[in-house]
Amino acid sequence: MNRDTLRQMCAVMAHRGPDDDGFYVSGAVGLGMRRLSIVDLATGHQPISNEDETVWIVFNGEIYNHAELRQQLQKKGHHYRTQSDTETIIHLYEEYGRDCVRHLRGMFAFAIWDARKERLFVARDRLGIKPLYYRLTSESLVFGSEIKVVLAEGAQPEFHRQVLPEYLAFGYISGAETFYDGILKLMPGHTMEVDPEWRVSIEPYWDLTVTPEDSHHGEAYYVEQYRDLLEQAVNSHLMSDVPLGVFLSGGVDSSAVAGLMTKLRRAPVETFSVGYAEDAYSELPYARIVAEHLNSLHHEVLVSREQFFGALPRLIWHEDEPIAWPSSVPLYFVARLARERVKVVLTGEGSDETLGGYARYAFTLKNASLDRYYRGLVPGAVRRHIRNAIQDSSLTLISAPLRRKLAHTPLARDGNSWASLYFDNFLCAFSEREQHSLLADAVIAEFKAGAPYEGSLEYWDRSSGDMLQRLLYTDIKTYLVELLMKQDNMSMAASVESRVPFLDHVLVEFATNIPRQFQLRGLSGKRILKKAVQDLLPHSILYRTKLGFPTPWSRWLKGPQLQIIRDLLLEPRSMERKLFKRPAIERLFDEHKAGRVDHYDRIWRLLNLELWHRVCVEGEDREMVARASATAEPAAHKSFS
């Protein structure tokens, strides 16, 4: 391995580790890293080896139970030279081999070179908190924390068109594929091993399992157990030799983390919030209530339309792929604010997907109840006539808006298609039928039927338990993985490490097996969490309406920005990609401008795909690409104490 190439690969992700770099090169093998120094500042330099320097590791993440593991390993005769959690992984590997990952409690992506056995061992944490991408050929394996690191080794970026249907539907790719031909991601809860004969084995080591419902426990049991496990998780996530803070939205999740952190540290914590001048989209008033209640050292940043669009091309470069949701952009701004005070932040990510926090879960379950009643009451022949009438676009008896609503109900379906119904209703921007109207005919011919949902349906088919547990499992394996990638990339773009205590795997395993009657009430979820932290937070915060980190994206599209984006997507260079039908894009913008259909999420998908092509595939300067956006200006922020 060429050391200069390795150094260049690390240089493109200097934002992930501005404090230090390190390299190990031996023949054809090279390991490199960039370090954001958080634990063991003095001796935690990487790569780290075992005692005789025959096993080497590069590691991204935190092992929260490393002190406990250290004691066990020292009793077995292992000798430490540092205080770092990285060295613990090395000794675990020596002791347990591939099964070392089963002992780890934390977030991680790491690679170990075993010179004695001439084996490379790579692993990723259970939930996918930390990323790992790779490119495997008959001659080499290149990997890194970002796709641009893999490309820096010399591969040319090429659009992997097969992911287009799933991207248009969901904004993310649920499987191992990426937007780049030949570049894959190691999936959460998996390890990869390459032996001297160049045989590659990828294996899962963890999965969520559903246990039979335990009916003899009451709600109080689950509240008490969840509080205890959550407090343990937050406490372990405070492991740091540098200052920590909290991303505070004012919702119950981040507020619970801030409350527990305050209780455990017995001192005010640093809290960071982001908002907008548009009050209807800003959660800052709620964050201030929590900050005042906890007496935190509170800091805020306001993001304008100009800043939002000006930063978008740069953030697509950081993410390496089109950005799934507008909320990624303010996340970067609040991370940049936090970096002025701390290196580590705790966040509330993961609570909704493990405790049924989204209203879409309750809506789907209510639809399922309606469906059972409907099928028991209405004969099959009548159901078929109703379904055909709804789906027949030539009928004028049913108005177009009503037909669209009815198309997402059990009335329009037959058989057990609840996963597709869930996707259509709550996660999908462009349905398969809508994609046929949008995509060029030659592009449509490349894809098989059902392509948009194929990846997510694999997880639905693999799930078990009642419907809520199956919905949670599917979202944890797909939707949540993308949220975590957003969280990691946007915070690391500002050189900040974000930690997610709600995704301690022991806590997740407990939460997803809580009986449904204790999870949901009406359209509201997370009952167990709210009761578990009601001694820490105001009632007005615990039981307020969930906003879900909103942005004024849809409002901004009502101004001149809509025409700017339209012109960008219809430029000759955009149309020359031959992905979309020009009349379909023109119709989409006309309908949105006239207010007939709200296409804000579809416009977001198309804009990000085009900007990604320009920045990440064609290599256009990301500041020049920002011509599609407003001119950036300094973000305004203020602090409270």
C-alpha positions in Angstrom: 0.0 0.0 0.0 1.4 3.4 -1.0 1.7 5.6 2.1 1.0 8.8 0.1 -2.2 7.3 -1.2 -3.2 6.4 2.3 -2.4 9.9 3.6 -4.5 11.4 0.8 -7.4 9.1 1.7 -7.3 10.3 5.3 -6.9 14.0 4.2 -10.3 14.1 2.6 -11.9 13.3 5.9 -9.8 15.6 8.0 -13.0 17.2 9.4 -13.7 13.8 11.1 -10.4 14.0 13.0 -8.7 17.4 13.1 -6.6 16.5 16.1 -4.3 13.8 14.8 -3.5 11.3 12.1 -1.7 7.9 12.0 -0.6 5.2 9.6 0.4 1.6 9.5 1.9 0.2 6.3 3.3 -3.3 5.8 3.6 -4.6 2.3 0.2 -4.5 0.5 -1.6 -3.6 3.8 -2.2 -0.1 4.9 -4.3 1.3 7.8 -4.9 5.0 8.3 -7.0 7.2 10.6 -7.9 10.8 11.5 -8.5 11.3 15.2 -11.0 13.5 17.1 -9.3 13.1 20.5 -12.0 12.4 23.2 -10.8 9.5 25.4 -7.1 9.1 26.5 -5.9 12.3 24.9 -2.2 11.5 25.7 -1.7 7.9 24.6 -4.7 7.2 22.4 -2.9 7.7 19.1 -3.9 5.2 16.4 -3.3 2.7 14.8 -2.8 0.7 18.0 -1.3 -2.8 18.2 -1.1 -5.7 20.6 1.9 -6.4 22.8 4.1 -7.9 20.0 2.8 -5.7 17.2 1.3 -8.5 15.2 -2.3 -7.3 15.4 -3.2 -3.7 14.4 -6.4 -1.7 14.6 -8.0 1.5 13.4 -11.3 2.4 15.1 -14.0 5.0 14.9 -16.5 5.3 17.8 -16.7 4.7 21.5 -16.9 1.5 23.6 -18.8 2.4 26.7 -18.1 -0.8 28.6 -14.4 -0.8 27.9 -13.4 -0.3 31.5 -15.3 -3.4 32.6 -13.9 -5.4 29.7 -10.4 -4.1 30.5 -10.5 -5.7 34.0 -11.7 -9.0 32.6 -8.9 -9.0 29.9 -6.2 -8.1 32.4 -7.2 -11.0 34.6 -6.7 -13.2 31.5 -3.2 -12.0 31.1 -3.5 -9.2 28.6 -1.2 -6.2 29.1 -2.2 -2.6 28.3 0.0 0.3 27.2 -2.8 2.9 27.0 -6.0 3.9 28.7 -8.0 3.9 25.4 -11.1 1.9 24.5 -9.4 1.1 21.2 -6.8 -1.1 22.8 -9.6 -3.1 24.5 -10.9 -4.2 21.1 -7.4 -5.5 20.1 -7.2 -7.7 23.2 -10.8 -8.9 22.8 -10.0 -9.9 19.3 -7.0 -11.9 20.5 -9.2 -13.6 23.1 -12.3 -14.3 21.1 -11.5 -13.7 17.4 -14.5 -12.8 15.3 -16.9 -13.1 18.3 -15.1 -10.1 20.0 -18.0 -7.8 18.7 -20.5 -9.6 20.8 -18.8 -8.3 24.0 -18.9 -4.6 22.9 -21.4 -2.1 24.1 -21.2 1.1 22.1 -20.9 2.6 18.6 -18.1 1.4 16.4 -16.6 0.7 13.0 -13.2 -0.8 13.0 -10.7 -2.8 11.0 -8.1 -5.2 12.4 -5.1 -6.5 10.5 -3.9 -9.8 11.9 -0.4 -10.2 10.5 0.1 -13.7 12.0 -2.9 -15.1 10.2 -2.8 -12.6 7.3 -6.4 -11.8 7.9 -8.4 -8.5 7.8 -11.3 -8.3 10.1 -13.9 -5.4 9.8 -16.9 -4.8 11.9 -19.8 -2.3 12.3 -22.0 -1.7 15.4 -25.4 -3.3 15.8 -27.6 -0.4 15.0 -25.4 1.4 12.4 -24.5 4.4 14.4 -21.1 4.5 12.8 -20.7 4.1 9.0 -18.3 1.9 7.0 -18.1 1.8 3.2 -15.9 -0.4 1.0 -14.9 -1.3 -2.5 -14.0 -4.9 -3.2 -12.3 -6.1 -6.4 -10.4 -9.2 -7.3 -7.2 -7.4 -6.3 -8.0 -5.0 -3.4 -10.3 -4.0 -0.6 -10.5 -0.3 0.1 -12.7 0.9 3.0 -13.4 4.1 5.0 -15.8 6.1 7.1 -17.0 8.0 4.1 -17.4 7.2 0.4 -15.1 10.0 -0.6 -12.3 8.2 1.3 -12.8 5.1 -0.9 -12.9 7.2 -4.0 -9.7 8.9 -3.0 -7.8 5.6 -3.6 -8.3 6.1 -7.3 -11.8 4.8 -8.3 -13.9 7.1 -10.6 -17.4 7.9 -9.2 -20.2 6.4 -11.4 -23.9 6.6 -10.6 -25.4 3.2 -9.7 -28.7 3.7 -11.5 -30.3 0.6 -9.9 -30.9 2.6 -6.6 -32.9 5.3 -8.3 -36.5 3.8 -7.7 -35.8 3.3 -4.0 -34.3 6.8 -3.7 -37.2 8.5 -5.4 -39.6 6.6 -3.1 -37.8 7.0 0.3 -34.8 9.2 -0.1 -32.4 6.5 1.0 -31.2 3.0 0.2 -32.1 0.3 2.6 -29.6 -2.4 1.6 -25.8 -2.6 1.1 -25.8 -0.7 -2.2 -24.9 3.0 -2.5 -25.3 5.6 -5.2 -21.8 4.6 -6.5 -21.3 1.7 -8.7 -19.0 -0.8 -7.0 -19.1 0.9 -3.5 -21.0 -0.9 -0.8 -21.7 -0.3 2.9 -21.1 -2.9 5.6 -24.5 -3.3 7.1 -25.2 -2.7 10.8 -24.6 -5.7 13.0 -22.3 -7.4 10.5 -18.6 -8.3 10.3 -16.4 -8.9 7.2 -13.3 -11.1 7.1 -10.8 -11.5 4.3 -8.4 -14.5 4.5 -5.1 -15.0 2.8 -6.8 -16.8 -0.2 -8.8 -13.6 -0.8 -12.0 -15.3 0.4 -14.4 -12.8 1.8 -17.1 -13.7 4.3 -19.7 -11.2 5.6 -21.8 -12.4 8.5 -24.4 -11.0 10.9 -23.7 -11.2 14.6 -26.8 -9.4 16.0 -30.5 -9.0 15.2 -33.5 -7.8 17.1 -35.6 -10.7 18.4 -39.2 -10.6 19.5 -40.1 -12.5 22.6 -43.6 -13.7 23.5 -45.6 -11.0 25.2 -45.2 -11.2 29.0 -48.7 -10.6 30.2 -48.1 -10.8 34.0 -46.1 -7.6 34.1 -47.9 -4.3 34.5 -47.1 -0.9 33.1 -45.2 0.1 36.3 -42.7 -2.7 35.7 -41.8 -1.5 32.2 -41.6 2.2 33.3 -39.2 1.3 36.1 -37.0 -1.0 34.0 -36.9 1.4 31.1 -35.9 4.3 33.4 -33.1 2.2 34.9 -31.7 1.1 31.5 -32.0 4.6 30.0 -30.2 6.1 33.0 -27.4 3.5 32.7 -27.1 4.3 29.0 -26.9 8.0 29.5 -24.4 7.6 32.2 -22.1 5.4 30.1 -22.4 7.9 27.2 -20.8 10.6 29.4 -17.5 8.8 29.1 -15.1 11.6 27.9 -12.0 13.5 28.6 -13.3 16.6 26.8 -16.4 18.8 27.4 -19.9 17.4 26.4 -23.2 18.9 25.6 -26.7 18.1 24.4 -28.6 18.8 21.2 -31.9 20.1 22.6 -35.0 20.4 20.4 -37.5 20.8 23.2 -39.1 17.4 22.4 -39.4 14.7 25.0 -36.4 12.7 23.6 -33.6 15.2 23.7 -35.1 16.8 26.9 -35.1 13.4 28.6 -31.4 13.0 27.8 -30.6 16.6 29.0 -32.6 15.9 32.2 -30.8 12.7 33.0 -27.4 14.2 32.1 -28.1 17.1 34.5 -29.2 14.6 37.3 -26.1 12.4 36.8 -23.6 15.2 36.6 -25.2 17.3 39.3 -24.3 20.4 37.4 -25.7 22.6 34.5 -25.0 21.1 31.1 -24.4 22.8 27.8 -27.5 22.7 25.5 -27.6 23.7 21.8 -30.7 24.4 19.7 -31.5 25.5 16.2 -34.5 27.4 14.8 -35.7 29.8 12.2 -37.1 33.3 11.9 -40.4 31.6 10.8 -41.9 30.9 14.2 -44.3 28.3 13.0 -41.4 26.0 12.2 -39.2 26.8 15.2 -39.0 24.7 18.3 -36.8 27.2 20.1 -39.6 28.3 22.6 -39.9 24.7 23.8 -36.1 24.3 24.0 -35.9 27.4 26.2 -38.5 26.1 28.6 -36.5 22.9 29.1 -33.2 24.9 29.3 -34.7 27.1 32.0 -36.2 24.2 33.9 -32.8 22.4 33.9 -30.8 25.6 34.4 -28.6 24.6 31.5 -26.0 26.8 29.7 -28.2 27.3 26.6 -27.1 28.4 23.1 -29.2 28.9 20.0 -28.6 29.5 16.3 -31.1 30.8 13.7 -30.8 29.5 10.1 -32.1 31.6 7.2 -33.3 30.6 3.8 -30.1 32.0 2.3 -27.9 30.0 4.7 -29.9 26.8 4.1 -29.6 26.8 0.3 -26.1 28.2 0.4 -24.9 25.3 2.5 -26.8 22.5 0.7 -24.1 21.6 -1.9 -21.4 21.5 0.7 -23.4 19.3 2.9 -24.2 16.9 0.0 -20.4 16.6 -0.4 -20.1 15.7 3.3 -22.9 13.2 3.0 -21.6 11.7 -0.3 -25.1 11.0 -1.4 -28.3 13.0 -1.9 -29.6 14.2 1.5 -32.8 12.4 2.4 -34.5 15.1 4.5 -34.2 18.9 4.9 -33.6 18.5 8.6 -30.0 17.5 7.9 -29.1 21.1 7.1 -30.1 22.7 10.4 -28.4 19.8 12.2 -25.1 20.9 10.7 -25.6 24.5 11.8 -26.4 23.4 15.4 -23.4 21.1 15.3 -21.2 24.0 14.2 -22.5 26.0 17.0 -21.8 23.3 19.5 -18.2 22.9 18.3 -17.5 26.4 19.7 -18.0 24.9 23.2 -17.7 21.1 23.2 -16.4 18.2 21.1 -19.2 15.7 22.1 -23.0 16.0 22.1 -25.7 13.6 23.3 -28.8 13.5 21.2 -32.4 12.0 21.4 -32.2 10.0 18.1 -33.7 6.6 18.2 -36.5 6.9 20.7 -39.3 7.1 18.1 -38.3 4.0 16.2 -37.9 1.9 19.3 -40.9 3.2 21.4 -43.5 3.7 18.7 -43.2 7.5 18.8 -44.5 8.4 15.3 -48.2 8.9 14.8 -47.9 6.8 11.6 -47.6 3.6 13.8 -51.0 4.3 15.4 -52.6 5.3 12.1 -51.4 2.0 10.5 -52.7 -0.1 13.5 -56.1 1.7 13.3 -56.2 1.0 9.6 -55.6 -2.6 10.3 -58.5 -2.7 12.7 -60.7 -1.1 10.2 -59.6 -3.6 7.6 -60.6 -6.6 9.8 -64.0 -5.0 10.3 -64.4 -4.2 6.6 -63.5 -7.7 5.4 -65.8 -9.3 7.9 -68.7 -7.1 6.9 -68.3 -6.6 3.1 -68.4 -9.6 0.7 -65.3 -10.2 -1.5 -67.1 -9.4 -4.8 -68.3 -6.0 -3.4 -64.8 -5.2 -2.1 -63.4 -5.9 -5.6 -65.9 -3.5 -7.2 -65.0 -0.8 -4.6 -61.3 -1.3 -5.2 -61.6 -1.1 -8.9 -63.6 2.1 -8.7 -61.0 3.7 -6.6 -58.1 2.7 -8.8 -59.9 3.5 -12.1 -58.6 7.0 -12.9 -61.2 7.4 -15.7 -64.1 7.5 -13.3 -65.4 11.1 -12.6 -67.7 10.0 -9.8 -64.7 10.1 -7.4 -62.7 13.3 -7.4 -58.9 13.1 -7.9 -58.1 14.4 -4.3 -60.5 11.9 -2.8 -59.2 9.1 -5.0 -55.6 9.8 -3.8 -56.7 9.6 -0.2 -58.8 6.4 -0.7 -55.9 4.8 -2.6 -54.0 4.6 0.7 -56.8 2.8 2.6 -57.7 -0.9 3.0 -60.6 -0.2 0.6 -58.2 -0.1 -2.3 -56.3 -3.2 -1.4 -56.7 -6.9 -1.0 -54.6 -9.4 0.9 -51.9 -8.7 3.5 -50.1 -5.7 2.0 -49.7 -3.6 5.2 -46.0 -2.9 4.6 -46.7 -1.4 1.2 -49.6 0.6 2.7 -47.4 1.9 5.4 -44.7 2.9 2.9 -47.2 4.6 0.6 -48.9 6.5 3.4 -46.0 7.8 5.4 -42.6 7.4 3.8 -42.9 7.4 0.1 -42.5 10.5 -2.1 -42.8 9.0 -5.5 -44.9 5.8 -5.7 -44.1 3.2 -8.3 -47.0 4.4 -10.5 -45.8 8.1 -10.1 -42.3 7.0 -11.1 -43.6 5.6 -14.3 -44.9 9.0 -15.2 -41.7 10.8 -14.2 -38.9 8.5 -15.4 -37.7 8.3 -19.0 -38.9 5.2 -20.8 -35.4 3.8 -21.2 -34.8 4.2 -17.5 -38.1 2.5 -16.6 -37.0 -0.5 -18.7 -34.0 -1.1 -16.4 -36.1 -1.8 -13.3 -38.3 -4.7 -12.4 -41.7 -4.3 -10.9 -41.8 -3.5 -7.2 -38.2 -2.1 -7.2 -38.9 0.9 -5.0 -40.1 -1.2 -2.0 -38.0 -4.3 -2.6 -35.3 -3.5 0.0 -37.6 -2.5 2.8 -40.0 -5.3 2.2 -37.1 -7.8 2.8 -36.9 -6.5 6.3 -40.7 -6.6 6.7 -40.8 -10.2 5.6 -38.0 -11.0 8.1 -39.8 -9.4 11.0 -42.0 -11.2 13.5 -44.3 -10.4 16.4 -47.4 -8.2 16.3 -47.8 -5.5 13.7 -46.3 -2.7 15.8 -43.2 -4.8 16.4 -42.9 -5.6 12.7 -43.2 -1.9 11.9 -40.6 -0.9 14.5 -38.2 -3.7 13.2 -38.5 -2.5 9.6 -37.9 1.1 10.5 -35.0 0.3 12.8 -33.3 -1.6 9.9 -34.0 1.0 7.2 -35.3 4.4 8.2 -33.3 4.7 11.4 -30.0 3.7 9.7 -30.4 6.7 7.3 -31.2 9.0 10.3 -28.0 7.8 12.0 -26.0 8.4 8.9 -27.4 12.0 8.7 -26.6 12.5 12.4 -23.1 11.2 12.0 -22.2 13.0 8.8 -23.6 16.4 9.7 -22.1 16.4 13.2 -18.7 15.2 12.0 -18.8 17.8 9.2 -18.4 20.2 12.1 -15.9 18.0 13.9 -18.3 17.0 16.6 -19.0 13.5 17.9 -22.7 12.8 18.4 -23.8 10.0 20.8 -27.2 8.3 20.9 -28.0 6.7 24.3 -31.5 5.6 23.2 -29.7 3.2 20.9 -27.8 1.3 23.5 -28.5 -2.1 22.2 -29.6 -3.6 25.5 -32.1 -0.7 25.9 -33.3 -1.3 22.3 -33.9 -5.0 22.9 -36.0 -4.2 26.0 -37.9 -1.3 24.4 -39.0 -3.2 21.3 -40.5 -6.0 23.4 -42.7 -3.8 25.5 -46.4 -4.8 24.9 -48.3 -2.5 22.6 -50.9 -1.5 25.1 -48.1 0.2 27.1 -46.5 1.9 24.1 -49.4 3.7 22.4 -52.4 5.7 23.5 -54.6 7.0 20.7 -52.2 8.5 18.2 -49.5 9.2 20.8 -46.6 6.9 21.5 -43.7 6.7 23.9 -45.9 6.3 26.9 -43.2 4.4 28.8 -40.6 7.1 28.2 -42.9 9.9 29.3 -43.8 8.2 32.5 -40.2 7.2 33.1 -38.9 10.8 33.1 -41.9 12.7 34.4 -39.9 13.6 37.5 -37.4 15.4 35.4 -39.4 17.5 32.9 -42.4 19.9 32.8 -45.7 18.3 31.9 -46.0 20.8 29.0 -42.9 19.3 27.4 -43.7 15.7 28.0 -47.2 15.8 26.5 -46.9 18.5 23.8 -47.6 17.8 20.1 -44.6 16.3 18.3 -43.2 18.5 15.5 -40.3 16.2 14.5 -37.5 18.7 13.8 -39.4 20.7 11.1 -37.9 23.1 8.6 -39.6 25.9 6.6 -38.6 24.1 3.4 -42.2 24.0 2.1 -42.8 27.7 2.9 -39.6 28.7 1.2 -40.8 27.0 -2.0 -43.6 29.5 -2.2 -41.1 32.3 -3.0 -38.6 32.8 -5.8 -36.6 29.7 -4.8 -39.2 27.6 -6.6 -38.3 29.1 -10.0 -34.6 28.9 -9.3 -34.9 25.1 -8.6 -37.2 24.6 -11.6 -34.7 26.3 -13.9 -31.8 24.2 -12.5 -33.7 20.9 -13.0 -34.6 21.9 -16.6 -31.2 23.1 -17.7 -29.8 21.3 -20.7 -27.1 19.6 -18.7 -29.7 18.3 -16.3 -32.0 17.0 -19.1 -29.0 15.4 -20.8 -28.8 12.9 -18.0 -31.9 11.4 -19.7 -33.3 10.3 -16.3 -36.6 12.2 -16.3 -39.3 13.3 -18.8 -39.3 17.1 -19.1 -43.1 17.4 -19.3 -43.4 15.5 -16.0 -41.0 17.9 -14.2 -42.8 20.9 -15.7 -46.1 19.6 -14.6 -44.9 18.9 -11.1 -43.7 22.5 -10.7 -46.8 23.9 -12.3 -49.0 22.0 -9.9 -47.0 23.0 -6.9 -47.0 26.7 -7.9 -50.7 26.7 -8.5 -51.3 25.0 -5.1 -53.1 22.1 -6.6 -50.6 19.5 -5.1 -48.0 20.0 -2.5 -44.9 18.5 -4.1 -42.4 19.8 -1.6 -40.9 16.4 -0.8 -40.7 15.4 -4.4 -38.9 18.7 -5.3 -36.5 18.0 -2.5 -35.6 14.6 -3.9 -35.1 15.9 -7.5 -33.0 18.9 -6.3 -30.7 16.8 -4.2 -30.2 14.2 -6.9 -29.2 16.9 -9.4 -26.8 18.7 -6.9 -25.3 15.3 -6.0 -24.5 14.6 -9.7 -22.8 18.0 -10.0 -20.8 17.9 -6.8 -20.0 14.2 -6.2 -20.0 12.7 -9.7 -18.9 15.5 -11.9 -16.6 17.1 -9.3 -18.0 20.6 -9.7 -16.9 23.1 -7.1 -19.5 22.9 -4.3 -19.4 26.6 -3.8 -20.2 27.2 -7.5 -23.0 24.7 -7.3 -24.6 26.9 -4.6 -25.7 29.2 -7.4 -28.9 27.3 -7.2 -29.3 28.6 -3.7 -29.3 31.9 -1.9 -26.1 33.6 -1.0 -24.8 32.3 2.4 -24.5 34.7 5.3 -23.2 34.2 8.9 -25.6 32.4 11.2 -26.9 34.4 14.1 -26.6 32.8 17.5 -27.0 33.7 21.1 -26.4 32.1 24.5 -28.3 32.0 27.8 -27.2 31.1 31.3 
